[in-house]
Amino acid sequence: VCSSDLKPSPLNELPEITSWVKRYAVGVVEIWASKRPAMQLARWSHRKVFKQLTSPSQIGIGAKIRKIYICQPIEGVIEATVTLQIGDRVRSLSLRFEGVDKRWLCTELVII
């Protein structure tokens, strides 16, 4: 699907964001821990994000979600920071979702 084929969606046509971000973040952690195939998040991931999901893990096994912070800089765009506990270290996963075609699409994924 070409990105120009995607149509922005108003918030009332999109899934509730808090539970959506949590499910997506859990999926990312499970993919990087080799507990879930990356294809399960393909529909909700931009191709460059999907490429990151299929590359070698940057977090390893045993990562646990501590907290999720969500903000909406403009309507239909969500930016989330997920803090992860990995052993005795804490890392952050930064995500950006854009509402298109009545679904959230992850357009950015960065592990810090």
CORDAQUI-V832306 format. One record per residue. PHI is phi as a letter, one per 40 degrees, with the letter a starting at -180 (999 if undefined). PSI is psi as a letter, one per 30 degrees, with the letter a starting at -180 (none if undefined). OMEGA is omega in whole degrees, 0 to 359 (999 if undefined). Layout:
PHI,PSI,OMEGA  PHI,PSI,OMEGA
This chain:
999,k,177  c,k,182  c,f,178  c,f,177  c,f,182  c,k,181  b,k,178  d,k,180  b,k,174  c,l,183  d,e,183  c,f,177  b,g,184  b,l,176  c,l,177  d,k,193  c,e,185  c,e,180  c,e,179  c,e,180  c,e,180  c,e,180  c,e,180  c,e,180  c,e,176  c,e,178  d,e,178  c,e,181  c,e,180  c,e,176  c,e,181  c,f,176  c,g,181  g,h,178  b,f,183  a,k,177  c,k,181  c,f,180  d,f,180  c,f,178  b,g,185  d,e,184  c,f,184  b,g,183  b,k,171  c,l,185  d,e,179  c,e,175  c,e,179  c,e,178  c,e,177  c,e,180  c,e,184  c,f,177  c,l,182  d,k,184  c,k,176  b,f,184  b,f,179  g,a,182  c,k,175  g,g,178  c,k,178  b,k,179  c,k,178  c,e,186  a,l,177  b,k,177  b,k,183  b,k,172  b,l,180  b,j,182  c,e,174  a,l,181  d,k,178  g,g,177  b,k,180  b,k,173  b,k,184  b,k,172  b,k,180  b,j,176  c,k,183  b,k,172  c,k,179  b,j,187  g,b,178  b,g,178  b,l,174  b,k,177  b,l,179  b,k,175  b,j,181  b,k,183  b,k,173  b,k,179  b,k,176  b,k,180  c,j,178  b,k,176  f,h,177  g,g,176  a,l,175  c,k,178  b,k,178  c,j,183  b,f,177  a,k,177  a,j,181  b,k,175  b,k,183  b,none,999
